Amino acid sequence: MNEIEKLIHELCPDGVEFRKLGEEVGVNRGKRLTKNELLGNGIYEVYHGSKDTPLGYYTEFNVPNNTTIVVNTGGIGGVKFLDKNFWCSDGSFWLGQSKNIHPKFLYYFLSQFEDYFESKKRIGGVPTIDRSVVENVEIPVPPLPIQEKIVEVLDKFTELEAELEAELEAELEARRKQYEYYRNKLLTFTPPNEQNVRWYTLGEIAQISSGGTPKTSKKEYYQGNIPWLRTQEVDWKEIYDTEIKISEEAVKNSSAKWIPANCIIVAMYGATAAKACINRVPLTTNQACCNLQIDSNKAYFKYVYFWICNEYEKLKALGQGTQHNLNAGQIKNYKIPIPPLSEQHRIADILNKFEALTTSLQDGLPAEIEARRKQYQYYRNKLLSFERKP
């Protein structure tokens, strides 16, 4: 029996009383500041609708330190503990203090409810959650010595988890830089290595097409089982499925035509402009996708994909406007070095290994980081589970 279990056995052998949060602490909405009142820097941070980043600074504070806030607009459901005085804007609720509840215990318990709060958002002009959603959450109120010990344990666990995650993030960043270094090195062709390389445009080694968007007014068009890719899903990955499916009728009555598996798809405009992906299954796309069906007699599709990845910044710079929008002609005329197919496969095989290590959620460091987070959440939730008093 550990120390916390001993305390529970000694101080609340019949279980722990649960109370609605609103009965124990005040749930207060912050006060909005005008743009003219916000400062670029200052003494007191201003928190609005973002879980992590302050909106700005102000000369005064309206909430004391050691307070938990729950975001109600923008990043809805986020729970944050602030150990210094701050200004809470109207994008968050700040929770008052109670003689029966340790402030940090309250934070740790409510951090389990982030997904719950987000699920309760009210859809309107601006999605938000009502004060009553937070007030009606039932919280355990064990004796303060138990709360203090749990906070002590979770503080240490949080510190350790943060250190381990920082180490893993640093190693992951090092691997990414290593991957980018070798990708750039392998895809740079200078004499004498350039003697067996010929330069083509992408249009000379691929059949290029784009897709289309079926009429959104036809709801039946979006009730099929045909994968339909949008540019927001184009983000340096292999595509096995899409968020939206369309019907055969939608394909017949729009420009959203089928493309075979293993095409290179480049986003032409939007937030992901110049990013690429590979479709591992046949699918259709919207009109903002430039689809490259590679001629296998001239080039290996994975080699072409890695080349486009390496050229991202240059390709993006060709775009117009704030989102660097491209057109099919710019992509079609973009030049690519083509070594012999055997060399293309060799380069792609090396880069595949680096990519798997740095980006796969099943293998490599990202999976380990995710495992650490889940481990922390498991022990946090276990420590904060109590038998309810009859």
C-alpha positions as CSV (number, residue, x, y, z in Angstrom):
1,M,0.0,0.0,0.0
2,N,1.5,3.3,-1.1
3,E,1.4,6.6,0.9
4,I,-1.7,7.9,-1.0
5,E,-3.6,4.7,-0.4
6,K,-2.7,4.8,3.3
7,L,-4.0,8.3,3.5
8,I,-7.3,7.4,1.8
9,H,-7.7,4.3,4.0
10,E,-7.1,6.5,7.1
11,L,-8.9,9.7,6.2
12,C,-11.8,8.6,4.0
13,P,-12.3,4.8,4.4
14,D,-15.9,5.1,3.2
15,G,-15.1,6.9,0.0
16,V,-14.8,10.5,-1.2
17,E,-17.6,13.0,-1.5
18,F,-18.2,14.4,-5.0
19,R,-19.6,17.9,-5.6
20,K,-20.5,20.0,-8.6
21,L,-17.7,22.4,-9.4
22,G,-20.0,25.4,-9.3
23,E,-20.9,24.6,-5.7
24,E,-17.3,24.7,-4.6
25,V,-15.7,27.4,-6.6
26,G,-16.8,30.4,-8.7
27,V,-16.7,30.0,-12.5
28,N,-15.9,33.5,-13.7
29,R,-15.7,34.8,-17.2
30,G,-12.8,37.1,-18.0
31,K,-13.1,40.6,-19.3
32,R,-12.3,41.6,-22.9
33,L,-9.6,44.3,-23.5
34,T,-9.7,46.4,-26.7
35,K,-6.9,46.3,-29.2
36,N,-5.7,49.6,-28.0
37,E,-5.4,48.4,-24.4
38,L,-3.3,45.3,-25.3
39,L,0.5,45.7,-25.2
40,G,3.2,44.0,-27.1
41,N,5.0,43.3,-23.9
42,G,4.5,44.1,-20.3
43,I,4.1,42.7,-16.8
44,Y,0.9,40.8,-16.9
45,E,0.0,38.2,-19.6
46,V,-3.4,38.3,-21.1
47,Y,-5.1,35.0,-21.8
48,H,-8.1,34.8,-24.2
49,G,-9.0,31.8,-26.4
50,S,-5.7,30.0,-26.7
51,K,-4.5,27.3,-24.4
52,D,-0.8,28.0,-24.5
53,T,-0.1,31.5,-25.9
54,P,-0.9,34.8,-24.3
55,L,-2.9,37.2,-26.4
56,G,-0.7,40.1,-25.3
57,Y,0.1,42.0,-22.1
58,Y,-1.6,44.5,-19.8
59,T,-0.6,46.9,-17.0
60,E,-3.0,45.3,-14.5
61,F,-4.1,41.8,-13.5
62,N,-7.7,40.7,-12.8
63,V,-6.9,37.1,-11.6
64,P,-4.4,36.1,-8.9
65,N,-1.8,33.5,-9.3
66,N,-2.3,29.7,-8.8
67,T,-5.6,29.8,-10.8
68,T,-7.0,27.4,-13.4
69,I,-8.6,28.7,-16.6
70,V,-10.9,26.8,-19.0
71,V,-10.9,28.1,-22.6
72,N,-14.4,28.7,-23.9
73,T,-13.6,30.2,-27.4
74,G,-10.8,29.3,-29.7
75,G,-9.0,26.1,-28.5
76,I,-12.2,25.3,-26.7
77,G,-11.8,23.1,-23.6
78,G,-8.2,23.8,-23.0
79,V,-7.3,23.8,-19.3
80,K,-4.3,25.8,-18.1
81,F,-2.8,26.5,-14.7
82,L,-1.2,29.9,-14.1
83,D,1.2,30.3,-11.2
84,K,1.5,34.1,-11.6
85,N,-0.9,37.0,-11.6
86,F,-2.5,37.5,-15.1
87,W,-5.4,39.2,-17.0
88,C,-8.1,36.8,-18.1
89,S,-10.0,37.9,-21.2
90,D,-13.6,36.8,-22.0
91,G,-12.3,33.9,-24.1
92,S,-11.8,31.9,-20.9
93,F,-13.4,31.1,-17.6
94,W,-11.2,31.5,-14.5
95,L,-12.0,29.4,-11.5
96,G,-12.1,30.8,-7.9
97,Q,-10.4,29.2,-5.0
98,S,-11.9,27.1,-2.2
99,K,-10.7,26.2,1.3
100,N,-11.6,22.6,0.5
101,I,-9.7,22.2,-2.8
102,H,-6.0,22.6,-3.5
103,P,-5.7,24.9,-6.6
104,K,-3.3,22.5,-8.4
105,F,-5.4,19.5,-7.6
106,L,-8.3,21.2,-9.3
107,Y,-6.2,21.8,-12.4
108,Y,-5.0,18.2,-12.6
109,F,-8.5,16.9,-12.2
110,L,-10.0,19.2,-14.8
111,S,-7.2,18.5,-17.3
112,Q,-8.9,15.1,-17.8
113,F,-12.0,16.9,-19.2
114,E,-10.5,18.8,-22.1
115,D,-12.1,16.5,-24.7
116,Y,-15.4,16.6,-22.7
117,F,-15.5,20.4,-22.7
118,E,-14.7,20.5,-26.4
119,S,-17.6,18.1,-27.1
120,K,-20.0,20.3,-25.3
121,K,-19.3,23.4,-27.5
122,R,-22.3,25.3,-28.7
123,I,-22.2,25.9,-32.4
124,G,-23.2,29.4,-33.4
125,G,-21.5,32.5,-34.9
126,V,-18.5,31.8,-32.6
127,P,-18.4,28.2,-31.1
128,T,-18.2,28.4,-27.3
129,I,-19.1,26.5,-24.2
130,D,-21.6,27.7,-21.6
131,R,-20.6,28.4,-18.0
132,S,-23.0,25.7,-16.9
133,V,-21.0,23.0,-18.6
134,V,-18.1,23.8,-16.4
135,E,-20.1,24.4,-13.3
136,N,-21.9,21.0,-13.5
137,V,-18.7,18.9,-13.7
138,E,-18.6,16.7,-10.6
139,I,-15.3,16.8,-8.8
140,P,-14.0,14.6,-5.9
141,V,-13.2,16.5,-2.7
142,P,-10.9,14.3,-0.7
143,P,-9.2,15.6,2.5
144,L,-6.5,18.2,1.7
145,P,-3.6,16.0,2.8
146,I,-4.6,13.6,0.1
147,Q,-4.9,16.3,-2.5
148,E,-1.5,17.8,-1.5
149,K,0.2,14.4,-1.8
150,I,-1.4,13.7,-5.2
151,V,-0.3,17.2,-6.4
152,E,3.3,16.4,-5.2
153,V,3.4,13.2,-7.1
154,L,1.9,14.6,-10.3
155,D,4.2,17.6,-10.2
156,K,7.2,15.3,-10.1
157,F,5.7,13.1,-12.8
158,T,5.0,16.1,-14.9
159,E,8.5,17.4,-14.5
160,L,10.0,14.0,-15.4
161,E,7.6,13.6,-18.3
162,A,8.6,17.0,-19.7
163,E,12.3,16.3,-19.4
164,L,11.9,13.0,-21.2
165,E,9.7,14.5,-23.9
166,A,12.2,17.4,-24.3
167,E,15.0,14.8,-24.8
168,L,12.9,12.9,-27.3
169,E,11.9,16.1,-29.2
170,A,15.6,17.1,-29.3
171,E,16.6,13.7,-30.7
172,L,13.7,13.8,-33.2
173,E,14.8,17.3,-34.4
174,A,18.3,16.0,-34.8
175,R,17.1,13.1,-36.8
176,R,15.0,15.5,-39.0
177,K,18.0,17.7,-39.7
178,Q,20.0,14.5,-40.5
179,Y,17.3,13.4,-42.8
180,E,17.1,16.8,-44.5
181,Y,20.9,16.9,-44.8
182,Y,21.1,13.5,-46.5
183,R,18.1,14.2,-48.7
184,N,19.7,17.4,-49.9
185,K,23.1,15.7,-50.4
186,L,21.6,12.7,-52.3
187,L,19.5,15.0,-54.5
188,T,22.3,17.4,-55.3
189,F,24.0,16.5,-58.6
190,T,27.3,18.1,-59.4
191,P,30.2,17.0,-61.6
192,P,31.4,14.2,-61.8
193,N,28.2,12.8,-60.4
194,E,26.1,14.7,-62.9
195,Q,27.5,13.0,-65.9
196,N,24.7,10.3,-65.9
197,V,21.9,12.7,-65.0
198,R,19.5,14.3,-67.5
199,W,17.2,17.2,-66.6
200,Y,13.6,17.1,-67.5
201,T,10.5,19.0,-66.6
202,L,7.9,17.3,-64.4
203,G,5.6,17.5,-67.4
204,E,8.0,15.4,-69.4
205,I,8.1,12.5,-66.9
206,A,4.5,12.5,-65.8
207,Q,0.9,12.8,-67.0
208,I,-0.5,15.8,-65.2
209,S,-4.1,16.4,-64.3
210,S,-6.2,18.1,-61.6
211,G,-9.6,17.2,-60.1
212,G,-12.8,18.9,-59.3
213,T,-15.5,19.5,-56.7
214,P,-18.9,18.0,-57.1
215,K,-21.8,20.4,-56.5
216,T,-22.1,20.9,-52.7
217,S,-25.8,21.5,-53.1
218,K,-26.2,17.9,-54.1
219,K,-26.0,16.1,-50.8
220,E,-26.3,12.7,-52.4
221,Y,-23.0,13.4,-54.2
222,Y,-21.3,13.2,-50.8
223,Q,-22.8,9.9,-49.6
224,G,-20.8,7.5,-51.7
225,N,-17.6,5.4,-51.0
226,I,-15.2,6.9,-53.5
227,P,-12.2,8.7,-51.8
228,W,-12.1,12.4,-52.6
229,L,-8.9,14.2,-51.6
230,R,-8.8,17.9,-50.6
231,T,-5.6,20.0,-50.4
232,Q,-5.8,20.3,-46.6
233,E,-5.0,16.6,-46.5
234,V,-1.9,17.0,-48.6
235,D,0.9,17.2,-46.0
236,W,4.0,15.1,-46.7
237,K,2.4,11.7,-46.2
238,E,1.1,8.6,-47.9
239,I,-2.7,8.6,-48.4
240,Y,-4.7,5.5,-47.8
241,D,-8.0,7.1,-47.1
242,T,-9.7,10.5,-47.3
243,E,-12.0,12.4,-44.9
244,I,-14.7,12.8,-47.5
245,K,-16.2,10.2,-49.9
246,I,-18.2,10.9,-53.0
247,S,-20.6,8.9,-55.2
248,E,-20.2,7.5,-58.7
249,E,-22.8,10.0,-59.8
250,A,-20.6,12.8,-58.4
251,V,-17.7,11.6,-60.5
252,K,-19.8,11.5,-63.7
253,N,-21.1,15.0,-63.2
254,S,-17.9,16.8,-62.1
255,S,-14.2,17.0,-62.9
256,A,-13.3,14.8,-59.9
257,K,-11.8,12.0,-62.0
258,W,-10.1,8.9,-60.8
259,I,-6.3,8.7,-60.6
260,P,-4.3,5.5,-60.1
261,A,-2.3,4.7,-56.9
262,N,1.2,6.0,-56.5
263,C,0.7,9.5,-58.1
264,I,2.5,12.5,-56.6
265,I,-0.1,15.0,-55.6
266,V,1.0,18.6,-55.1
267,A,-1.3,21.2,-53.5
268,M,-1.6,24.2,-55.8
269,Y,-3.2,26.6,-53.4
270,G,-4.5,27.1,-49.9
271,A,-2.6,26.7,-46.6
272,T,-0.7,23.6,-47.9
273,A,0.4,25.1,-51.3
274,A,3.5,23.4,-52.6
275,K,3.3,20.5,-50.2
276,A,3.0,17.0,-51.6
277,C,1.7,13.5,-50.8
278,I,1.5,10.0,-52.4
279,N,-1.9,8.3,-52.9
280,R,-1.4,4.6,-52.1
281,V,-4.9,3.8,-53.3
282,P,-6.8,5.0,-56.4
283,L,-8.9,8.1,-55.6
284,T,-10.3,11.4,-56.8
285,T,-9.2,14.9,-55.9
286,N,-10.5,18.5,-55.9
287,Q,-9.3,21.1,-58.4
288,A,-6.6,22.5,-56.2
289,C,-4.6,19.2,-56.4
290,C,-2.1,18.8,-59.2
291,N,-1.8,15.1,-59.8
292,L,1.4,13.6,-61.3
293,Q,1.1,10.1,-62.7
294,I,4.8,9.2,-63.1
295,D,6.0,7.4,-66.3
296,S,7.7,4.3,-64.7
297,N,10.0,4.0,-67.7
298,K,11.5,7.4,-66.9
299,A,11.3,7.8,-63.2
300,Y,10.5,6.1,-59.8
301,F,7.6,7.8,-58.1
302,K,9.2,7.8,-54.7
303,Y,12.3,9.5,-56.1
304,V,10.1,12.2,-57.6
305,Y,8.3,12.6,-54.3
306,F,11.5,13.1,-52.4
307,W,12.7,15.6,-55.0
308,I,9.6,17.7,-54.6
309,C,9.9,17.5,-50.8
310,N,13.4,18.8,-51.1
311,E,12.4,21.6,-53.4
312,Y,9.4,22.8,-51.3
313,E,10.7,26.2,-50.4
314,K,11.7,27.0,-54.0
315,L,8.5,25.7,-55.4
316,K,6.5,27.6,-52.8
317,A,8.4,30.8,-53.7
318,L,6.9,30.6,-57.3
319,G,3.4,31.0,-55.9
320,Q,1.3,34.2,-55.8
321,G,-0.4,35.9,-52.9
322,T,-0.1,35.4,-49.2
323,Q,-0.7,31.7,-49.5
324,H,1.7,31.2,-52.4
325,N,-0.8,29.8,-54.8
326,L,0.6,27.8,-57.7
327,N,-0.8,26.8,-61.0
328,A,-0.5,23.5,-63.0
329,G,1.8,25.2,-65.5
330,Q,4.4,26.1,-62.9
331,I,4.5,22.6,-61.6
332,K,4.5,21.1,-65.1
333,N,7.5,23.2,-66.1
334,Y,9.5,22.7,-62.9
335,K,12.8,20.9,-63.6
336,I,14.0,17.7,-62.1
337,P,17.3,15.8,-62.4
338,I,16.8,12.2,-63.6
339,P,19.6,9.7,-62.9
340,P,19.4,6.1,-64.1
341,L,16.4,4.2,-62.5
342,S,18.7,2.0,-60.4
343,E,20.2,5.1,-58.8
344,Q,16.7,6.6,-58.2
345,H,15.7,3.4,-56.4
346,R,18.9,3.5,-54.3
347,I,18.3,7.1,-53.3
348,A,14.7,6.5,-52.5
349,D,15.5,3.4,-50.4
350,I,17.9,5.4,-48.2
351,L,15.5,8.3,-47.8
352,N,12.6,5.9,-47.0
353,K,14.4,4.7,-43.9
354,F,15.0,8.3,-42.7
355,E,11.4,9.3,-43.4
356,A,10.1,6.3,-41.5
357,L,12.2,7.1,-38.5
358,T,11.1,10.7,-38.3
359,T,7.5,10.7,-39.4
360,S,5.9,7.4,-38.8
361,L,3.4,7.3,-35.8
362,Q,3.9,3.5,-35.6
363,D,7.6,3.4,-35.7
364,G,10.4,5.7,-34.5
365,L,10.6,8.6,-32.1
366,P,7.1,10.2,-32.6
367,A,5.5,7.0,-31.4
368,E,7.7,7.0,-28.3
369,I,6.8,10.6,-27.6
370,E,3.1,9.7,-27.9
371,A,3.6,6.7,-25.7
372,R,5.1,8.9,-23.0
373,R,2.1,11.2,-23.1
374,K,-0.3,8.3,-22.8
375,Q,1.6,6.9,-19.9
376,Y,1.4,10.2,-18.1
377,Q,-2.3,10.5,-18.8
378,Y,-2.8,6.9,-17.5
379,Y,-1.1,7.6,-14.2
380,R,-2.7,11.0,-13.7
381,N,-6.2,9.5,-14.3
382,K,-5.4,6.6,-12.0
383,L,-4.3,8.9,-9.2
384,L,-7.4,11.0,-9.6
385,S,-9.9,8.2,-9.5
386,F,-11.8,7.8,-6.2
387,E,-14.4,5.6,-4.8
388,R,-17.6,7.7,-4.4
389,K,-18.9,8.0,-0.9
390,P,-22.4,6.6,-0.5
